[in-house]
Every structure is written in structure tokens, then in C-alpha cells.
Amino acid sequence: MYAIVTQISMWAIPLLISYVLVYALYKKVPVYESFISGAKGGFGTAIKIMPHLVGMMVAITVFRESGAMAMFLNVLKPVLVILHFPPEIVPLALMRPITGSGSLAITTDLIANHGPDSFIGRLASTIQGSTDTTLYVLTVYFGAVGIRNTKYALKVGLLSDLIGVIASFLVVLLVFG
């Protein structure tokens, strides 16, 4: 099973990119011009989202540096031990809906400390790839286009992140033991 997962992961992105390029050429889409046009549109979006991005980064730093994260972990630790869920993963599960770069830093630290082939390293990598930056998307992108009522999107996004963490745990447990 491990060899199959390794081969799939090694070839998935190159095959997907190749498929898109071949399909675009088949449909006679000017690939390079389309890419340049999209890149130009990205600059305007970047300018619109900058204030929202700065606000989100300040909030994340305050949460982490205030000690709130450590207090939350202490409360959860007994439940995590019963569920056999590694407590080291909780900061990643909490930060992933908030920030991609912050969660990537946590994932990098977990892999450096526990190894890429450890249960924690595999679980961290799977969570990183199976969840999204929900609060980031809501504040930055919804804010950039002026959407104010994000109540349902927030509930669905956070529920999806929770399901992603649980599914990641179960898949890593089943595939890698």
C-alpha cells in the first residue's frame, strides 16, 4: 500500500499539469497569454487584500504570543491521550484554518523534530494538504469583494476543516499504522 501511495503522490501533479496543458492546446487556448492575463489580474487582487491580510497576521500573533494556545492545549491533553491523537498536532489543526504560512511553519517544525516518515510527520503533512485556510479565505477574499455575511461559510468551512483533520488521522492510521 505504501508503494502505491508513493507512486500516486509522485506522479499526480505532473500528470495534472500535463493534462491541463494538452487539453488547452487541443482546445486552441493561448496558454501563455492566458497565464499572463491572469497574472495581471492578480496584482489588483493583491492590493485589495493587503489590509485584511495584515489584520489577520496581527490576530494570529496575539493568539500565539499571549499564551492562549498553550492554555488550550493543556485543557485538551487528557482527551487527546484517550483518543490516541498526538497532542503535538493540535497547534497545526488550530492554526491551519487561520494561516497557511503559519501552519506550514508548524508542519515544517513537526517534520524536523519527528521525521518525515514518522506518524506525526505523515499526519502533519496530510492535514496540511487536506484542510484549508478558512478564516484567511473569509477575511481576505470575502473582504476584498465586499461580502459581509459569512456566517454560513464560516460554519461550513470550519466543519470541513474538522472533518479534514479527523479523516487525515484515520487515513494515516489505516495506511501507515
MDTraj code that builds the backbone (N, CA, C; nanometers):
import mdtraj as md
import numpy as np

residues = "MET TYR ALA ILE VAL THR GLN ILE SER MET TRP ALA ILE PRO LEU LEU ILE SER TYR VAL LEU VAL TYR ALA LEU TYR LYS LYS VAL PRO VAL TYR GLU SER PHE ILE SER GLY ALA LYS GLY GLY PHE GLY THR ALA ILE LYS ILE MET PRO HIS LEU VAL GLY MET MET VAL ALA ILE THR VAL PHE ARG GLU SER GLY ALA MET ALA MET PHE LEU ASN VAL LEU LYS PRO VAL LEU VAL ILE LEU HIS PHE PRO PRO GLU ILE VAL PRO LEU ALA LEU MET ARG PRO ILE THR GLY SER GLY SER LEU ALA ILE THR THR ASP LEU ILE ALA ASN HIS GLY PRO ASP SER PHE ILE GLY ARG LEU ALA SER THR ILE GLN GLY SER THR ASP THR THR LEU TYR VAL LEU THR VAL TYR PHE GLY ALA VAL GLY ILE ARG ASN THR LYS TYR ALA LEU LYS VAL GLY LEU LEU SER ASP LEU ILE GLY VAL ILE ALA SER PHE LEU VAL VAL LEU LEU VAL PHE GLY".split()
xyz = np.array([
    [0.0827, -0.1191, 0.0000],
    [0.0000, 0.0000, 0.0000],
    [0.0879, 0.1267, 0.0000],
    [0.1964, 0.1220, 0.0764],
    [0.2869, 0.2367, 0.0855],
    [0.3473, 0.2700, -0.0511],
    [0.3868, 0.1667, -0.1267],
    [0.4480, 0.1887, -0.2585],
    [0.3477, 0.2510, -0.3548],
    [0.2225, 0.2089, -0.3465],
    [0.1180, 0.2647, -0.4333],
    [0.0954, 0.4117, -0.4018],
    [0.0828, 0.4446, -0.2734],
    [0.0623, 0.5838, -0.2321],
    [0.1805, 0.6696, -0.2753],
    [0.3014, 0.6172, -0.2631],
    [0.4218, 0.6904, -0.3030],
    [0.4209, 0.7195, -0.4528],
    [0.3867, 0.6209, -0.5339],
    [0.3838, 0.6400, -0.6783],
    [0.2752, 0.7383, -0.7204],
    [0.1578, 0.7268, -0.6603],
    [0.0488, 0.8195, -0.6925],
    [0.0884, 0.9624, -0.6582],
    [0.1444, 0.9825, -0.5408],
    [0.1810, 1.1177, -0.4995],
    [0.2946, 1.1744, -0.5840],
    [0.3821, 1.0888, -0.6312],
    [0.4942, 1.1348, -0.7122],
    [0.4497, 1.1816, -0.8513],
    [0.3471, 1.1190, -0.9073],
    [0.3051, 1.1479, -1.0438],
    [0.1796, 1.2335, -1.0548],
    [0.1088, 1.2591, -0.9463],
    [-0.0207, 1.3273, -0.9533],
    [-0.0103, 1.4688, -1.0109],
    [0.0754, 1.5512, -0.9570],
    [0.0841, 1.6907, -1.0016],
    [0.1420, 1.7019, -1.1425],
    [0.2520, 1.6340, -1.1759],
    [0.2997, 1.6447, -1.3141],
    [0.1954, 1.5977, -1.4173],
    [0.1228, 1.4918, -1.3865],
    [0.0201, 1.4443, -1.4793],
    [-0.0949, 1.5437, -1.4909],
    [-0.1343, 1.6036, -1.3797],
    [-0.2423, 1.7019, -1.3827],
    [-0.2026, 1.8243, -1.4650],
    [-0.0839, 1.8754, -1.4445],
    [-0.0367, 1.9914, -1.5204],
    [-0.0257, 1.9560, -1.6692],
    [0.0279, 1.8397, -1.6984],
    [0.0384, 1.7974, -1.8376],
    [-0.0988, 1.7858, -1.9028],
    [-0.1944, 1.7303, -1.8303],
    [-0.3299, 1.7166, -1.8827],
    [-0.3895, 1.8540, -1.9159],
    [-0.3742, 1.9492, -1.8241],
    [-0.4290, 2.0835, -1.8471],
    [-0.3649, 2.1466, -1.9702],
    [-0.2339, 2.1360, -1.9833],
    [-0.1655, 2.1947, -2.0982],
    [-0.2062, 2.1279, -2.2296],
    [-0.2136, 1.9972, -2.2301],
    [-0.2527, 1.9256, -2.3523],
    [-0.3971, 1.9586, -2.3890],
    [-0.4855, 1.9628, -2.2899],
    [-0.6255, 1.9947, -2.3165],
    [-0.6392, 2.1377, -2.3692],
    [-0.5634, 2.2311, -2.3110],
    [-0.5673, 2.3698, -2.3578],
    [-0.5176, 2.3798, -2.5022],
    [-0.4123, 2.3094, -2.5337],
    [-0.3624, 2.3088, -2.6715],
    [-0.4647, 2.2460, -2.7667],
    [-0.5296, 2.1392, -2.7233],
    [-0.6327, 2.0742, -2.8041],
    [-0.7482, 2.1692, -2.8324],
    [-0.7868, 2.2500, -2.7320],
    [-0.8967, 2.3462, -2.7477],
    [-0.8485, 2.4769, -2.8100],
    [-0.7212, 2.4830, -2.8448],
    [-0.6604, 2.6006, -2.9081],
    [-0.6683, 2.7254, -2.8197],
    [-0.6480, 2.7057, -2.6907],
    [-0.6439, 2.8164, -2.5951],
    [-0.5009, 2.8696, -2.5927],
    [-0.4812, 2.9999, -2.6053],
    [-0.3450, 3.0554, -2.5971],
    [-0.2957, 3.0490, -2.4513],
    [-0.2239, 2.9447, -2.4190],
    [-0.1874, 2.9135, -2.2808],
    [-0.1044, 3.0253, -2.2175],
    [0.0028, 3.0664, -2.2815],
    [0.0901, 3.1674, -2.2231],
    [0.0176, 3.3006, -2.2064],
    [-0.0578, 3.3415, -2.3064],
    [-0.1311, 3.4683, -2.2982],
    [-0.2359, 3.4635, -2.1873],
    [-0.2999, 3.3500, -2.1717],
    [-0.3989, 3.3337, -2.0646],
    [-0.3315, 3.3443, -1.9277],
    [-0.2130, 3.2842, -1.9162],
    [-0.1386, 3.2912, -1.7909],
    [-0.1014, 3.4358, -1.7584],
    [-0.0501, 3.5088, -1.8560],
    [-0.0096, 3.6486, -1.8361],
    [-0.1304, 3.7338, -1.7972],
    [-0.2428, 3.7122, -1.8617],
    [-0.3644, 3.7872, -1.8303],
    [-0.4071, 3.7620, -1.6857],
    [-0.4021, 3.6376, -1.6431],
    [-0.4364, 3.6050, -1.5047],
    [-0.3390, 3.6663, -1.4046],
    [-0.2116, 3.6673, -1.4397],
    [-0.1105, 3.7263, -1.3515],
    [-0.1331, 3.8761, -1.3350],
    [-0.1723, 3.9447, -1.4431],
    [-0.2006, 4.0883, -1.4345],
    [-0.3181, 4.1151, -1.3420],
    [-0.4211, 4.0322, -1.3511],
    [-0.5372, 4.0484, -1.2639],
    [-0.5038, 4.0229, -1.1179],
    [-0.4019, 3.9413, -1.0933],
    [-0.3619, 3.9093, -0.9571],
    [-0.3047, 4.0276, -0.8811],
    [-0.2432, 4.1223, -0.9513],
    [-0.1860, 4.2382, -0.8826],
    [-0.2939, 4.3239, -0.8173],
    [-0.4041, 4.3452, -0.8869],
    [-0.5140, 4.4226, -0.8294],
    [-0.5729, 4.3551, -0.7076],
    [-0.5855, 4.2239, -0.7150],
    [-0.6369, 4.1481, -0.6014],
    [-0.5414, 4.1583, -0.4829],
    [-0.4123, 4.1509, -0.5089],
    [-0.3137, 4.1598, -0.4007],
    [-0.3236, 4.2929, -0.3268],
    [-0.3453, 4.4000, -0.3983],
    [-0.3585, 4.5313, -0.3354],
    [-0.4858, 4.5382, -0.2510],
    [-0.5946, 4.4800, -0.2998],
    [-0.7210, 4.4821, -0.2255],
    [-0.7143, 4.4014, -0.0967],
    [-0.6416, 4.2886, -0.0971],
    [-0.6428, 4.2014, 0.0198],
    [-0.5387, 4.2383, 0.1255],
    [-0.4463, 4.3275, 0.0946],
    [-0.3370, 4.3589, 0.1873],
    [-0.3853, 4.4041, 0.3262],
    [-0.4811, 4.4960, 0.3405],
    [-0.5234, 4.5356, 0.4761],
    [-0.5837, 4.4191, 0.5552],
    [-0.6587, 4.3343, 0.4886],
    [-0.7183, 4.2188, 0.5560],
    [-0.6107, 4.1200, 0.5994],
    [-0.5100, 4.1040, 0.5168],
    [-0.4006, 4.0132, 0.5466],
    [-0.3220, 4.0604, 0.6687],
    [-0.2931, 4.1880, 0.6759],
    [-0.2188, 4.2433, 0.7901],
    [-0.2988, 4.2244, 0.9191],
    [-0.4288, 4.2504, 0.9138],
    [-0.5141, 4.2319, 1.0319],
    [-0.5137, 4.0879, 1.0794],
    [-0.5229, 3.9939, 0.9871],
    [-0.5229, 3.8521, 1.0232],
    [-0.3905, 3.8110, 1.0856],
    [-0.2792, 3.8581, 1.0305],
    [-0.1481, 3.8220, 1.0840],
    [-0.1274, 3.8768, 1.2253],
    [-0.1787, 3.9962, 1.2517],
    [-0.1689, 4.0533, 1.3867],
    [-0.2498, 3.9686, 1.4851],
    [-0.3703, 3.9289, 1.4463],
    [-0.4552, 3.8478, 1.5338],
    [-0.3897, 3.7133, 1.5652],
    [-0.3274, 3.6517, 1.4669],
    [-0.2601, 3.5227, 1.4880],
    [-0.1448, 3.5379, 1.5867],
    [-0.0662, 3.6418, 1.5691],
    [0.0481, 3.6648, 1.6576],
    [0.0025, 3.6881, 1.8010],
    [-0.1027, 3.7648, 1.8201],
    [-0.1551, 3.7903, 1.9547],
    [-0.2018, 3.6600, 2.0184],
    [-0.2740, 3.5751, 1.9440],
    [-0.3238, 3.4475, 1.9961],
    [-0.2089, 3.3576, 2.0417],
    [-0.1057, 3.3502, 1.9609],
    [0.0065, 3.2621, 1.9915],
    [0.0923, 3.3161, 2.1047],
    [0.1246, 3.4444, 2.1002],
    [0.2165, 3.5035, 2.1976],
    [0.1519, 3.5303, 2.3334],
    [0.0194, 3.5369, 2.3387],
    [-0.0487, 3.5631, 2.4658],
    [-0.0513, 3.4419, 2.5570],
    [-0.0215, 3.3255, 2.5034],
    [-0.0265, 3.2026, 2.5826],
    [-0.1606, 3.1314, 2.5728],
    [-0.2531, 3.1856, 2.4958],
    [-0.3854, 3.1236, 2.4814],
    [-0.3734, 2.9853, 2.4175],
    [-0.2827, 2.9695, 2.3227],
    [-0.2642, 2.8397, 2.2583],
    [-0.2164, 2.7360, 2.3593],
    [-0.1206, 2.7705, 2.4429],
    [-0.0680, 2.6771, 2.5426],
    [-0.1753, 2.6384, 2.6440],
    [-0.2569, 2.7334, 2.6868],
    [-0.3649, 2.7032, 2.7815],
    [-0.4660, 2.6075, 2.7186],
    [-0.5000, 2.6313, 2.5939],
    [-0.5951, 2.5457, 2.5236],
    [-0.5418, 2.4028, 2.5117],
    [-0.4134, 2.3888, 2.4840],
    [-0.3525, 2.2566, 2.4740],
    [-0.3555, 2.1817, 2.6061],
    [-0.3322, 2.2517, 2.7147],
    [-0.3355, 2.1882, 2.8469],
    [-0.4741, 2.1346, 2.8806],
    [-0.5776, 2.2057, 2.8389],
    [-0.7144, 2.1615, 2.8642],
    [-0.7468, 2.0374, 2.7792],
    [-0.7002, 2.0330, 2.6555],
    [-0.7314, 1.9237, 2.5637],
    [-0.6495, 1.7964, 2.5842],
    [-0.5358, 1.8061, 2.6483],
    [-0.4417, 1.6939, 2.6547],
    [-0.5027, 1.5638, 2.7075],
    [-0.5815, 1.5637, 2.8156],
    [-0.6381, 1.4361, 2.8637],
    [-0.7302, 1.3680, 2.7609],
    [-0.8078, 1.4455, 2.6891],
    [-0.8975, 1.3889, 2.5870],
    [-0.8166, 1.3314, 2.4716],
    [-0.7119, 1.4012, 2.4326],
    [-0.6286, 1.3551, 2.3214],
    [-0.5581, 1.2238, 2.3536],
    [-0.5164, 1.2081, 2.4779],
    [-0.4494, 1.0847, 2.5190],
    [-0.5466, 0.9672, 2.5072],
    [-0.6714, 0.9876, 2.5472],
    [-0.7731, 0.8818, 2.5368],
    [-0.7968, 0.8440, 2.3903],
    [-0.8007, 0.9423, 2.3021],
    [-0.8267, 0.9185, 2.1599],
    [-0.7032, 0.8740, 2.0818],
    [-0.5873, 0.8693, 2.1478],
    [-0.4598, 0.8339, 2.0844],
    [-0.4228, 0.9320, 1.9729],
    [-0.4683, 1.0559, 1.9864],
    [-0.4359, 1.1617, 1.8904],
    [-0.3145, 1.2362, 1.9438],
    [-0.2071, 1.2477, 1.8648],
    [-0.0846, 1.3130, 1.9141],
    [-0.1091, 1.4604, 1.9498],
    [-0.0840, 1.4991, 2.0738],
    [-0.1043, 1.6394, 2.1139],
    [-0.0190, 1.7377, 2.0347],
    [0.0926, 1.6910, 1.9789],
    [0.1800, 1.7792, 1.9017],
    [0.1118, 1.8323, 1.7758],
    [0.0091, 1.7646, 1.7297],
    [-0.0594, 1.8018, 1.6064],
    [-0.1638, 1.9114, 1.6297],
    [-0.2093, 1.9289, 1.7534],
    [-0.3174, 2.0243, 1.7814],
    [-0.2842, 2.1671, 1.7370],
    [-0.1642, 2.2195, 1.7633],
    [-0.1364, 2.3551, 1.7129],
    [-0.1531, 2.3665, 1.5613],
    [-0.1141, 2.2626, 1.4878],
    [-0.1332, 2.2634, 1.3431],
    [-0.2817, 2.2632, 1.3089],
    [-0.3593, 2.1787, 1.3753],
    [-0.5032, 2.1703, 1.3483],
    [-0.5731, 2.3023, 1.3811],
    [-0.5243, 2.3734, 1.4805],
    [-0.5833, 2.5025, 1.5173],
    [-0.5390, 2.6146, 1.4245],
    [-0.4138, 2.6120, 1.3826],
    [-0.3603, 2.7210, 1.3010],
    [-0.3943, 2.7064, 1.1530],
    [-0.4179, 2.5849, 1.1069],
    [-0.4423, 2.5636, 0.9644],
    [-0.5617, 2.6433, 0.9115],
    [-0.6751, 2.6496, 0.9830],
    [-0.7848, 2.7317, 0.9306],
    [-0.7552, 2.8815, 0.9308],
    [-0.6528, 2.9213, 1.0030],
    [-0.6236, 3.0638, 1.0171],
    [-0.5195, 3.1109, 0.9167],
    [-0.4101, 3.0370, 0.9048],
    [-0.2990, 3.0837, 0.8225],
    [-0.2260, 2.9694, 0.7544],
    [-0.2027, 2.9836, 0.6260],
    [-0.1277, 2.8836, 0.5516],
    [0.0197, 2.8850, 0.5858],
    [0.0783, 3.0039, 0.5936],
    [0.2221, 3.0122, 0.6213],
    [0.2525, 2.9726, 0.7656],
    [0.1673, 3.0107, 0.8584],
    [0.1873, 2.9725, 0.9988],
    [0.1751, 2.8222, 1.0176],
    [0.0755, 2.7618, 0.9516],
    [0.0583, 2.6170, 0.9634],
    [0.1710, 2.5427, 0.8919],
    [0.2204, 2.5990, 0.7826],
    [0.3332, 2.5371, 0.7139],
    [0.4586, 2.5406, 0.8023],
    [0.4761, 2.6478, 0.8769],
    [0.5895, 2.6566, 0.9699],
    [0.5767, 2.5508, 1.0793],
    [0.4553, 2.5297, 1.1294],
    [0.4333, 2.4273, 1.2314],
    [0.4601, 2.2888, 1.1725],
    [0.4107, 2.2643, 1.0503],
    [0.4335, 2.1357, 0.9840],
    [0.5826, 2.1114, 0.9643],
    [0.6542, 2.2122, 0.9204],
    [0.7990, 2.2012, 0.9000],
    [0.8695, 2.1676, 1.0308],
    [0.8281, 2.2313, 1.1392],
    [0.8865, 2.2055, 1.2706],
    [0.8564, 2.0626, 1.3162],
    [0.7330, 2.0175, 1.2968],
    [0.6968, 1.8809, 1.3356],
    [0.7787, 1.7782, 1.2570],
    [0.7953, 1.8016, 1.1284],
    [0.8730, 1.7083, 1.0459],
    [1.0204, 1.7115, 1.0857],
    [1.0717, 1.8294, 1.1171],
    [1.2122, 1.8397, 1.1596],
    [1.2349, 1.7675, 1.2929],
    [1.1386, 1.7772, 1.3844],
    [1.1546, 1.7160, 1.5166],
    [1.1238, 1.5666, 1.5193],
    [1.0271, 1.5216, 1.4383],
    [0.9820, 1.3825, 1.4454],
    [1.0184, 1.2999, 1.3229],
    [1.0588, 1.3653, 1.2152],
    [1.0958, 1.2950, 1.0927],
    [0.9798, 1.2863, 0.9949],
    [1.0102, 1.2875, 0.8658],
    [0.9039, 1.2851, 0.7644],
    [0.8304, 1.1515, 0.7569],
    [0.8950, 1.0434, 0.7979],
    [0.8322, 0.9118, 0.7916],
    [0.7709, 0.8679, 0.9235],
    [0.7688, 0.9564, 1.0222],
    [0.7046, 0.9247, 1.1495],
    [0.5536, 0.9423, 1.1365],
    [0.4806, 0.8887, 1.2316],
    [0.3352, 0.9039, 1.2301],
    [0.2981, 1.0517, 1.2362],
    [0.3661, 1.1267, 1.3218],
    [0.3377, 1.2699, 1.3369],
    [0.3739, 1.3456, 1.2088],
    [0.4858, 1.3134, 1.1476],
    [0.5248, 1.3795, 1.0230],
    [0.4261, 1.3530, 0.9109],
    [0.3823, 1.2290, 0.8989],
    [0.2840, 1.1947, 0.7952],
    [0.1486, 1.2585, 0.8236],
    [0.1078, 1.2580, 0.9502],
    [-0.0201, 1.3189, 0.9862],
    [-0.0177, 1.4696, 0.9621],
    [0.0912, 1.5336, 0.9991],
    [0.1034, 1.6785, 0.9761],
    [0.0972, 1.7103, 0.8273],
    [0.1664, 1.6326, 0.7464],
    [0.1653, 1.6548, 0.6017],
    [0.0269, 1.6327, 0.5428],
    [-0.0418, 1.5307, 0.5906],
    [-0.1753, 1.5000, 0.5394],
    [-0.2753, 1.6082, 0.5796],
    [-0.2669, 1.6558, 0.7023],
    [-0.3549, 1.7647, 0.7472],
    [-0.3267, 1.8902, 0.6657],
    [-0.1999, 1.9190, 0.6432],
    [-0.1623, 2.0379, 0.5656],
    [-0.2244, 2.0338, 0.4264],
    [-0.2307, 1.9160, 0.3676],
    [-0.2857, 1.9040, 0.2340],
    [-0.4354, 1.8805, 0.2282],
    [-0.4968, 1.8451, 0.3403],
    [-0.6383, 1.8077, 0.3400],
    [-0.7309, 1.9134, 0.3986],
    [-0.6765, 2.0194, 0.4481],
    [-0.7584, 2.1246, 0.5080],
    [-0.7289, 2.2568, 0.4387],
    [-0.8076, 2.3578, 0.4718],
    [-0.7905, 2.4863, 0.4051],
    [-0.7761, 2.5968, 0.5087],
    [-0.7358, 2.7127, 0.4636],
    [-0.7205, 2.8296, 0.5488],
    [-0.8533, 2.9057, 0.5505],
    [-0.9509, 2.8503, 0.6189],
    [-1.0882, 2.9006, 0.6162],
    [-1.0994, 3.0461, 0.6603],
    [-1.0457, 3.0789, 0.7760],
    [-1.0585, 3.2162, 0.8262],
    [-0.9829, 3.3140, 0.7370],
    [-0.8710, 3.2709, 0.6843],
    [-0.7954, 3.3538, 0.5907],
    [-0.8793, 3.3830, 0.4671],
    [-0.9410, 3.2794, 0.4108],
    [-1.0243, 3.2965, 0.2916],
    [-1.1405, 3.3911, 0.3214],
    [-1.2054, 3.3713, 0.4355],
    [-1.3202, 3.4551, 0.4692],
    [-1.2807, 3.6009, 0.4884],
    [-1.1748, 3.6261, 0.5631],
    [-1.1373, 3.7649, 0.5903],
    [-1.0763, 3.8331, 0.4701],
    [-0.9891, 3.7630, 0.4021],
    [-0.9159, 3.8264, 0.2926],
    [-0.9987, 3.8323, 0.1650],
    [-1.0415, 3.7192, 0.1166],
    [-1.1090, 3.7175, -0.0135],
    [-1.2516, 3.7681, -0.0057],
    [-1.3259, 3.7264, 0.0970],
    [-1.4612, 3.7789, 0.1102],
    [-1.4567, 3.9287, 0.1379],
    [-1.3609, 3.9717, 0.2207],
    [-1.3462, 4.1148, 0.2492],
    [-1.3088, 4.1944, 0.1258],
    [-1.2269, 4.1367, 0.0386],
    [-1.1825, 4.2076, -0.0816],
    [-1.2974, 4.2331, -0.1788],
    [-1.3953, 4.1443, -0.1817],
    [-1.5077, 4.1624, -0.2735],
    [-1.6316, 4.2168, -0.2033],
    [-1.6201, 4.2470, -0.0740],
    [-1.7278, 4.3142, -0.0028],
    [-1.8361, 4.2247, 0.0529],
    [-1.8126, 4.0954, 0.0667],
    [-1.9122, 4.0059, 0.1268],
    [-1.9004, 4.0190, 0.2782],
    [-2.0100, 4.0550, 0.3435],
    [-2.0085, 4.0768, 0.4885],
    [-2.0744, 3.9633, 0.5666],
    [-2.1745, 3.8985, 0.5100],
    [-2.2453, 3.7921, 0.5802],
    [-2.1763, 3.6587, 0.5519],
    [-2.0842, 3.6207, 0.6398],
    [-2.0063, 3.4986, 0.6198],
    [-2.0438, 3.3909, 0.7210],
    [-2.1585, 3.4078, 0.7877],
    [-2.1983, 3.3169, 0.8950],
    [-2.2000, 3.1711, 0.8493],
    [-2.2679, 3.1425, 0.7394],
    [-2.2784, 3.0043, 0.6927],
    [-2.1480, 2.9540, 0.6338],
    [-2.0783, 3.0390, 0.5647],
    [-1.9497, 2.9994, 0.5071],
    [-1.8502, 2.9645, 0.6184],
    [-1.8542, 3.0377, 0.7282],
    [-1.7655, 3.0101, 0.8412],
    [-1.7971, 2.8736, 0.9024],
    [-1.9239, 2.8461, 0.9261],
    [-1.9636, 2.7177, 0.9853],
    [-1.9236, 2.6006, 0.8958],
    [-1.9538, 2.6113, 0.7677],
    [-1.9226, 2.5029, 0.6748],
    [-1.7713, 2.4864, 0.6597],
    [-1.6993, 2.5974, 0.6507],
    [-1.5540, 2.5905, 0.6359],
    [-1.4863, 2.5271, 0.7559],
    [-1.5253, 2.5685, 0.8769],
    [-1.4632, 2.5122, 0.9969],
    [-1.5025, 2.3657, 1.0168],
    [-1.6271, 2.3312, 0.9835],
    [-1.6679, 2.1905, 0.9906],
    [-1.5875, 2.1072, 0.8910],
    [-1.5649, 2.1609, 0.7725],
    [-1.4839, 2.0906, 0.6721],
    [-1.3411, 2.0714, 0.7209],
    [-1.2866, 2.1716, 0.7877],
    [-1.1516, 2.1587, 0.8427],
    [-1.1454, 2.0509, 0.9511],
    [-1.2463, 2.0476, 1.0379],
    [-1.2517, 1.9454, 1.1422],
    [-1.2600, 1.8062, 1.0798],
    [-1.3462, 1.7913, 0.9813],
    [-1.3582, 1.6626, 0.9119],
    [-1.2267, 1.6271, 0.8428],
    [-1.1588, 1.7264, 0.7861],
    [-1.0291, 1.7023, 0.7230],
    [-0.9251, 1.6521, 0.8212],
    [-0.9236, 1.7071, 0.9426],
    [-0.8284, 1.6626, 1.0449],
    [-0.8616, 1.5199, 1.0881],
    [-0.9891, 1.4920, 1.1122],
    [-1.0303, 1.3574, 1.1540],
    [-1.0014, 1.2555, 1.0440],
    [-1.0379, 1.2897, 0.9208],
    [-1.0122, 1.1984, 0.8086],
    [-0.8625, 1.1767, 0.7890],
    [-0.7830, 1.2816, 0.8050],
    [-0.6375, 1.2675, 0.7933],
    [-0.5841, 1.1700, 0.8969],
    [-0.6317, 1.1839, 1.0200],
    [-0.5890, 1.0944, 1.1279],
    [-0.6248, 0.9497, 1.0943],
    [-0.7484, 0.9278, 1.0490],
    [-0.7925, 0.7916, 1.0177],
    [-0.7175, 0.7333, 0.8981],
    [-0.6965, 0.8131, 0.7947],
    [-0.6259, 0.7642, 0.6763],
    [-0.4807, 0.7308, 0.7093],
    [-0.4120, 0.8192, 0.7815],
    [-0.2725, 0.7929, 0.8172],
    [-0.2642, 0.6707, 0.9088],
    [-0.3604, 0.6578, 0.9979],
    [-0.3651, 0.5423, 1.0870],
    [-0.3855, 0.4139, 1.0070],
    [-0.4766, 0.4151, 0.9099],
    [-0.5029, 0.2952, 0.8302],
    [-0.3925, 0.2630, 0.7303],
    [-0.3393, 0.3649, 0.6642],
    [-0.2405, 0.3404, 0.5597],
    [-0.1010, 0.3129, 0.6178],
    [-0.0626, 0.3906, 0.7179],
    [0.0739, 0.3808, 0.7696],
    [0.0828, 0.3167, 0.9078],
    [-0.0304, 0.2952, 0.9733],
    [-0.0342, 0.2287, 1.1039],
    [0.0249, 0.3113, 1.2101],
])
top = md.Topology()
chain = top.add_chain()
for i, resn in enumerate(residues, 1):
    res = top.add_residue(resn, chain, resSeq=i)
    for name in ("N", "CA", "C"):
        top.add_atom(name, md.element.get_by_symbol(name[0]), res)
traj = md.Trajectory(xyz[None], top)
